[in-house]
Amino acid sequence: MWLNIGVDESNILLDWQNITLKFIEEARRDLFYKAFIAEIDNTVVGLVVQKTFLSFK
């Protein structure tokens, strides 16, 4: 994705996948993040990420 929008490969950390997976795990566990993927014929056509806000009472 980043290469497709012009980010130079030298600016991408070699461990990008593990860093991303760790963030997702922590965000789901501690920050109430949810992700939804839309697929057509096994091709991702959309993605949305939501952070649930818990209001104070």
N, C-alpha and C positions, 0 to 999 in steps of 0.2 A: 504494500500500500504506500509506504513512504517513498519508495523509489519511483512509483508511478506519479507522484506529485512533485518530483524534482529534488528530494532530499538526497544529498550525496551519501553514498554508502559508507564513507569514512566517518560520517556523523551518527551512524547507527551502532549501538553497542553490540558486541558479539553475543552477549548473553541476553539479548532482547526478549527471547521467548520465555525464559525462566523468570525474568523481571516482570513481564506482563502477567504470567500465570500467578506469580506471588501476589501482585497487586489485586488481581481478580479475586483470589481466595480471601485476602484480608478485607477487601471491600464488601464482599458478600457476607462474611462472618461478622465484621465489626461496624460497618457503615450502612448496612441495609440496602446495598446496591442490587439491582436486578438488570438482567440483559435479555433482550428478545431479538431473535433473528428471523427474518423472512426469507424463505427459500422457494424457488421455482425450479423444478426438474434438477434438484440437488445443486443448484447454484444460488449462492447468497445474493439477494437483491436488495436487502435493507437490514439495518441494525439500529436498535435504540437502546440506550442505557438510562436507567432511572435510579435516582437516589430518593428513598422514601424519607420524608420529613415527619418526625414525630413532634407534634405541637405540645407545648407546656400547658398544663391545666392548673 
